[in-house]
Amino acid sequence: MILLLPLLLKAQQNQVNVFLGTSGDHGQLSPAASYPFSMLDVGPQTYPNTHTGYEYKAKRFLGFTHGRLEGVGCMGSGGNLLIKPFIGNANCTLVKKSESGSPGYYAVAFRDGITTRFTLKNKSAVEEYHFPKTKHGFLIDLSHALMNGFRAEQHQATPGSISGWIESGTTCRVGAYRIYYALTFDQPVQFTDSTAHSFTLSANSSEVTIRLAFSSLSTADAQAAIIKQPFENVKLQSAAAWNQVLSSIRVSGDPAETRLFYSLLYRTMLAPFEISSHTYSGWSIWDNYKTALPLLSLIQPSRYQDIVASIAALYPAGKKNWATQHEPSNTVRTEHAIVVLLDAYRKGYRVDFAAIRDSLLKETGRLDYSKPDKALESSYDTWAMAQILSILHEDSLSKVYLNKAAGWKTYWNKDFKDLSKPDVDDLNARHMYQGTIWQYRWFAPFDVKGLIEQCGGEAAYLQQLDAFFAGDYYNAANEPDIQVPYLYDGTSQPWKSQNIIRKYARDTVIQYYYDDNYRGINPTIDRVYNNRPDGFVNSMDDDMGAMSAWYVLAGIGISPACVGWPVYYLHVPLFKNITIRHFHIRVVGQGRYIRSVSLDGKLLGRNWITQQEIMQGGSLVIAASTIPNKDFGSKNQWITQLNN
């Protein structure tokens, strides 16, 4: 077994297609050479480009940039420190001839004879450039940033190096971050021209290696981080690091589906960024708290403890919903961090709530109830605050916040109960964010029992859920209703969730919502997830692993029942055999419906499982069927209610 393990890991790393989701508005991803949870990556800058600076179909390359957030909106952010190799005319445009990539590696050749390849380890990259034997050099632009987000920079240049700091605007230009960098050349170069923020350099050698490192601390720290090892050694170490994290889940089944699975699992482990030892930054919590963070809590427990501690550390410093003006790395937003902390605590992670109690209360006091969607989301955070106060044995104050959280019903009755109004299917109706009344009306994850009552009882609730999916109102391309496929699990008809999860994970479906205003006239008809450059359904951003993680969770057969509770609903996985660290799942039979489940040889008379049961290891056997077993999961239900 010990001899076979490296081969197994290599096979998993080779399953990843880094070009998935890199064309158009189909994921907004990049094939950049990357390292697990690193703030530094190296990737191509093309014209035209997408949110990450790269378009798969583009032929014109403007150079190579460093650091980006994957799959986020507002035309992206990052893309710092542009390096453009050239022959003869420094203004020439590189034209793609061929390219390849894998986790930790990217290479491309150009029509003019230049070849390039990149790899990295931690926060340090090795970049190799090969030129024909003609006049050649580099243009280095320190002011380059996606979305024209450059703010300021300072640098110091010597004959063999450039170092300094760059400050850029974050996603949507809400805040700013500063990165320190150090760049060295292995071969002599000559500075031939410069402007305020750029350099033109000539090189004599046909082989030029650039070594570059990022830091959130200081230029000296970046200089110390530069890797001096040969390219191939660093490439092997990067591949080994990716193999290690990808092997936290092992699946076997259909080869094409396996490749898709690992390509998406890869995307869930690019962020947040480990900016220094045990400290993380680079948040997009509003996007990925329902999927990617719960997934990391299962598959990266040691790292996740550090992530949780880093989220908690935001509070004493004055956490904002979006990025501040003084971020240590590129970042987006942190709404629902309070829910994430509660979730982590109940899953066994250490959270010192007493130390940040006052900051949590201040944030809860600033919650926004001004719009229908915000009112429901703020009620969720208020419920989480009530739970934390109960953990701190402040029962009287906990009841105050619990009563305020119960106010979600008032907002729901006002805006979400009546589905006869003409705007219920308009995106951004009533000033909501990226969702419709139909899609947001299901957002009471902490009180699904109360939601059922608001709908008029279980029969009416089921009828309305059925109408939601039958009418193709579900938007698999965005987060507002991402949890709705799980909502049958808390009813007498959990088999419907089993069907719907499989449908949106693997079947061809109809998706109507492809712009910011209304239900499109001509729908997209396709799978939601495909292993190709236009890999995500039209208009879908991956949002730092949020949407990829939905598929990964579907693939392994578990779905977070409610972030804030350590419980997962069960459904039939996409693979016959799955290992999540020390927990083994095996599927017997065919079909998308659960006939029965056994845990460690004993029948499990419920359609849910806890974090503790998964983390302690064991064996789960799911018997699948092509027809629903309407008895399984209809008793011993797990359902949230306000006071539980």
N, C-alpha and C positions, 0 to 999 in steps of 0.2 A: 504493500500500500504506500509506503514512504517513497518508493521509486516511481510510482505512478502519479503521485500528487502533482509534481511540476508539469507533467503532460496534461493533466486535467485542467490546471490553471491556465496553461498556455492556450488550450482549446477555448476556454471561456473568454480570454482576452481577444482572441482572434475572431470571436463571434460579433464583435462590435463594428457597426457601420457608422463611422463618424460623419458621414455625409447625409445621414437621415435628417430631414427637416431643414435643409440648408438652402432651399429654393423658395422664393416668393414668401407669401404670408402663410406658410405651412410649418410653423414651429419656431421660426426666427432663430435658428441655431447656426453654429459655426464648426468647421472641421479643424479648428486650431489645435495645435499640440498642447496638451494639458496635463495636469497632475492632480490627483485626488484632493479636493478641497483647497486648491491653491489660488491665490489672488492673481497669479501670473499665468497667462497662456500666450502663445505666439501663433498668429494666424494672418491670412491674407486680407488685404484691403482691396476691394474691387470696385469697378464702375460698370453697371449699377450695383448698389449694395442693399442689404436689408438691415435689420436692427443690430446685427453683429458686425456689420461692415463687409459682409461677404454674400455673394449670390452665386449659387452653383453654376448657373448657365452663363455667367459673365465671362468674357474673353479678355477684357482689359484689367490688368492688375496695376494698382497704384503703389504697391509696396506691401510691407508687413507691419502689423501693429501688435501691441502688447496689452493684455488685460481687457476683459469685457464681461458683461453679465449676459448669460445665455437666455434667450427667449423672452425678453421683457419688452414692454411697450415704449411709447414716446420716442421712437427711433433709436432706442438703445443708449448705452453709455459705456465709457471706457475707450478702447482703441487708441491708447496712448503711444507715444514715441514711435513714429513712423520711420521705418528704414526701407529705403528704395535702392536696390542695386541697379547700376546702369552701365551701358557700353557707349562710349563716345559722347552723345548728347545727354546731359543730366536731366533733360525734360522728356526723355523718351518714355513711352508707356510699355510696360511688360505685357506680352500676349501669351496666354496660357497654352501650353502644348500638352502637358500631361500632369497629373497630380495623383498623390496617394496619401493615405493617412490611416492611423490606428491610434488607440489610446496612448498618449505620450509622444506622438510622432506625426509630422506633416512634411511633405516634400512636393515640389512642383518644378517643372522645367519650362523654359520659355523659348519662343521662336528665335530669338537672337542668340541663343546658345548658353544663356545663364541657367545654371541649375542651383537649387537651394534645398536645404533640409533642416529641420528644427526638432529639438527634443528638450526636455527639462526635467529637473528634479526639485521638489519643494518649490522654492520661489526663485530658482536660478535656471536660465535657459542657455543652451549651446546652439548657435546658429552657424551653419556652414554655407558658404557661397562659392561657387565655382564659375570662373569666367573664361571665355576664349582668350587667346593671347593677343588682345587688342587693348586700347586704352579703356580703362574701366574705373569704377569707384562707387561711392554711395552718396545719397542724399539722406540726411537725418533731420527730421522735423520734430522738434520737441513740443510744438504747439498743436499737434494733431490730436483730435478727440472726436468721437462720434457725436452727432447732434450739435456740432460746433460748440462743444462744451468746455473748451479751453478757458482757463481763468488766468493762470500765471505760472511762471517757472523761474528757477535760478539754476545755473550750471557752472561747472568748472571743467575746462578742457585742457588736456595735455596731449602730446604727440601720440600716446597710446591708449587714451581713455577719455570718457566723458562721464561726469557724475553730477548729481544734484537732486532737485525735487520738481514735481509737476503737480499743479492743482487744477482739477477739472470739476465741472458740474456733474451731479449724479443724474440718474434716470429722471426724466421730466423736469430737470433743472431745479428741483426743490432744494437740494443741499449741495455740498461740495466735499470732495475728498482730496487728500494729499498723499502721493506716493513718492518715496525716495528710491533712487535707482543708481546703479553703477554699471558702466558698460566699458569693456576692454576689447582690444584687438590683439589677436595672436601674431599678426604680421604687421610690418610697418605700413602706416598710411600717412598721407599728407593732407593737411587742411588747405584747400585751395580757394574757398569762398565761404562767407558766412553772412547771415542776417541776424536780426534780433533773437530769433528762436530756431534757426536751422543752420546746418553745416553742409558743405559739399566737400567730399574727401576723394582723393585718388589713391589707388593701390597699385603696387608693382607686381605682387604675387597673384597668380591665377587662382590660388586657394586662400580664402580669407575666412577666419573663424572669429565670430563675435560672441563674447560671453557677457551675459546681462543678468542682473538680479534686481528684484524689488524688495522693498521693506516698508513697513508702516512706522518704523521707529526713527531711523536716521540714515544718512548717506553712508556713514561708517559701517552700519549694520548691513547695508546692501553690499558694500565692498567685501565685507567678510563672508558674505553668503555666496559669492561667485564660485561656481564649480570649475575646477581646473582639470578634471578627468577627461579622457578621450570621449569623443562623441558616442561611439558604440557602447562604451561602458555606461554612460548616462542613459542611453536609450534602453538598455537592458534593465537598469534599475527602475526606470519609469514604468516599463512594461510589468515588472515584478510588483510594483506598488499597485498598479491597476488590477493585476491578477488577484492580489490579496483582497482588495475590497470587493471586487466582482464575485469572488468565491464565497462571500458571505451568504449568497443564495445560489444553490446549485439545482438546475432543472434538467430534465430529460424528457423528450417528446418529439413532436414534429420539428424537423431541422429548421424550416423557414421560420416557424414561430419562435424557436429558440434564439435564432439570430436577432429577430425583432425584440425579444425580451431583453437580451443583454445590451442591445443598442440603447434601449430606453432606461435600463438600470444604470448604465453609464452616465446618463444625463442627470440622474438623481444625486450623484456624488461629485458634482463640480462645485457646489456651494452648500452651506456658507464657507467662507474662507478662513483657514487657520492663519491668522496674521502674525502670531508669535506662539510660542509653546503654550498649548492648552487654552489659547484665547482666540475667539472667532469673531468675525464681522462679515458684512455682505449679506444683508437680510432682505427677504421678500416674503414676509410671514403672512400677510393677507392672502397671498397667492398660494403658498404651499403648506399652510398649517393643517389643512384637512387631509393631506396625502403624503407629501414628501417627508415632513418631520415625523409623523407616526411611523413611517417606514424606516427611517434612520434609527428611531428608538428601538426597533426590533433587530436591525442588522449591524448596527455600529454602536453598541452600548457604551464602550469606553469613550469613544469620541463624542457620543451624544451627551454624556455627563458634562463634558467641557462646553458643548454648545449651549446646554441649559444654563450653566453657570455664567456664560458670556451674555445670554439674554437677560438674566437676572441682574448682571452688572450694569446694564443700560439704565436701570431705574435711578440709582443714586446720582448718576450724571445728568439726569433730566431727560429721560427718553421722550422722543416725539413720535408721532404717527409715521412721518416720513423722515428722510435723512436730514441731519443737521448740517450746519455750515462747516463742521470740523470732524468729518468722518475719517477713520484710519484706513478705509478702503472704500471702493465703490459699493453702494448699497441702494436699496429702494425704499422699503416701508416695513413697519413693525406692528401694525394693528393686530389685535388678538394675541399678543405675546402673553398676556395674563392667562389666557386659556391654555396656551402651550405650557406655561409653568405649572398650572394645576394638573394638566395631563401628565407631565413628567413626574411630578410628585406622586401621583397615584399609580404610576408605573414603577415606582421604586427608586427613582432618581432623587438625589439630594437637592433640596431647595430650601434656603434659609428665608422663609417668608417673614419672620420677625424682623430681620435686618432691613427689608425693603417694604415693610407694611405701609408706612406713611406715603411712600412714593406710589405704591399701588393704589392707595386711596385717592391720591391727587389725580392720577390718570383716570380713574373711574369717575371722578367728579367732572372731568373735562369731556366725557363722552358726548357724542353728537346724536341727538334725537330729531333733528330738523327735517329729515327726509324719511320716507317709508322704509327703505332698505337699511338706512343708518339706525333707525329705531330698533329694528330687529337685531342687528349686529351688536349694538350697544347693550341691549338686554342680555345677550349672551355673555358679554364681558362682565356685566353687573352680576349675573348669576355666578360666574367664576369667582368674583370678589367675595360673594356671600359664602361660597364653599371654602375659600381660603381663610376667612374670618372664623368659620366653624373649626377648621383645623387648628387655628390659634386659640381656640376655646373662648372666643368672643361671641357667644351665642346671641346675645341681645342685638349687637350691631349686625351680626349675620342676618338676622330676621329682617332688619331694616332694608338691607340690600336685596334680600330674597323677595320682599314685597315689591320693591322697585322693579326687579326683574320680571315679576308677574305682570307688570304693565304692558308687556309685549302683546297681550291679548287685546288691549284697547287699541293699539296701533294696528293690529291685524284686522280687527273688526272694521276699522275706518277705511283702510286702503286695500286689503287683500281678500276680504270675505266675498265681495260682490264681483263676480266674473262677467257680468253683463255689460260693463262699461266699455266703450270703444277703444280705449287705450291700453287694455290689459295685456296686449301682445306687442306693444311698441317698446323697443329697446330705449332705455333712458327716460321712459315716461315718468312724470311727476318728479323729475330731476334725480332719478335713481342712477346708479353707477353700473353700466355694462350688463344690465339684466332687465327682464320684464316683470310685471306683476305676477304673471303665471309662474315665473321661475323663482322669484324671491319669496313667494307665499309659503313655501315649504321650510323656510329657515327659522326653525325653533328647535335646534338639535338637542337642547337641554330639557325640553318639555314636549316630547312627541305625543305623550298621552294627552296633554293639554291641547295640542294641535288637532288631534283626532276629535276631541270634544268640540273644538271651535268649528270644525267642518260639519258637525252635526251627528257625530258618532261614527263607529267604524265602517258601517255600510256606506255612508255618504263619503267618508274619507277615501275608501277604496274606489268608489265610483269616480271621484275627482282625480285620484292618481291615475286610474285607468284612462281617463279622458286626456290627461296631460301627456301620457306617452303615446296613446293612440293618435292624438293630434299632432305629434312630432313637435311639441313645444319644448322638449328637453334640448338644451344646447350643450352638447358634449365638447364644444370648443372653448368653454370658459368656466370659471370657477363658481359663479353665483348659485348654480343648481347642481354642482358636481356630486353632492351627497344624496341626491334624490333617488337614484336607483336602489339605494339601501333601505328606503322607507317602508317597503312591504315587510321587511324582516321583523318589525315590531308588531305585526298584525297576525291574523289567522291565515294569511296567504303568503307566507315567505317564499314559496316557490316562484312567485312572480319576480322577486328580486333576483333569484338565481337565473331566470330567463333573461332579464333585462341587462344584467351585468355581462353575460356572455354575448348578448346581442351587440352592445356597444364596444366590447373588446375585440370581437372577431367578425361579426356579420357586416354585410353591406347595409347602410342605413341612409336615411334622409336627414339632411341638416339645412335649415332655412336661414339661420342667423349669420350673415357674412358681412355686415357693415355695422355702423354705429347708430343706425336710426330705426330700422324696421325689419320685419320679417321679409326676407328676400323673395322675389317673384319666382326666380329660377333656382331651385334648391341644388345643393351639392349632393350627389348620390355616390357613395363610396364607403369604404371602411374608414373608421376614425383614425386608425393607426396603420401605417404601411412602412415597409423598410426600403425607402427610396428618398431622393432629395425633396420631393413634395410629400413628405411622410405623414404629416398631420392633416386632418381635414381642413378645408379652406377657412381662413381667418383665425386659425388657432395658434396662439403663442404658448410655448412650453412653460414660461414663467418660472425659470430656475428650478425645473424638475417637477413642478406641480402636476402637469398633465401626464408626463411620463410615469410618475409614481402611481397614478390611477390605474394605468395598464399593468404595472408591475404587481400591484395589490390584487387586481383581477386575476393575474397569472398565477399567483400563489394561493388563491382561494380564500382570502380574508379581506374584510373591509372594516375600517374604523367605525364603530357604532355611534360614538359621540366623542369628539376630542374633549378631554376633560374626565373621561372614564376609561379604565384600562380594559376595554372590551372590544372584541371584533366579531362581526357576523361571518358565518361560513357560507361558502358557495362552492361549486365545482371548479377546481383550478383548470387552467388551460394545458397543464402538463401532467403526465402520469406519475412522475416522481419528483419531489421537491425536498430540499434540505435547507432550512433556515438556521444557520449555525448548527445547533445540536438537536433541532426539532425536525422530524421527518414526516412528510405528508405523502401518502400513496393513494392514487385513484384506481379503483377497480370498476370495470364495466364501462359503458359508453353513455354519453348524453350530457345534458346541461343541468339536469335536476338531481338533487340529493335524495337517494333512497334511504340511506342510513349512514351514521358516523360512529366510529369507535375510537376511543382514546386509550392507548396502552392496553388494548385488548378488551376493553369494556365498552359496551354500547353507550353512546353519549346522547341522552334524550333531550338535546337542545341544539339550536342552530347558532350558538355563539361559544366563544372561547376567550379566556383571559390572557393578558400579557404574561402573568406569572406562569400559566400553564405552558405557554410557548417558550419562555425563557429558560425554564427548568429542564427543557428537553423532553423527548418522548416520541411517540409514534401515533400519528393520526391517520386513520384509514377512512376515506370517503368513498362510499359505494354510489356510483352514478347511474342514472336511468334516463331514457329518452322520454319518459312520461313523468309528470310531477307526482311525488308522494305528498298528498295534501295533508297528511297527518304529521309529517316530520316538521318540527319547529313551530307547530301551531299551539303547543303547550310549553310550559316552562320558558316563557318568553322573557327576553330582556328588553325593556323599553324605558326610556327616560321619562321622568316626571319632575316637576319643579321642586318638590320637597324630598326627593330621594338622595 
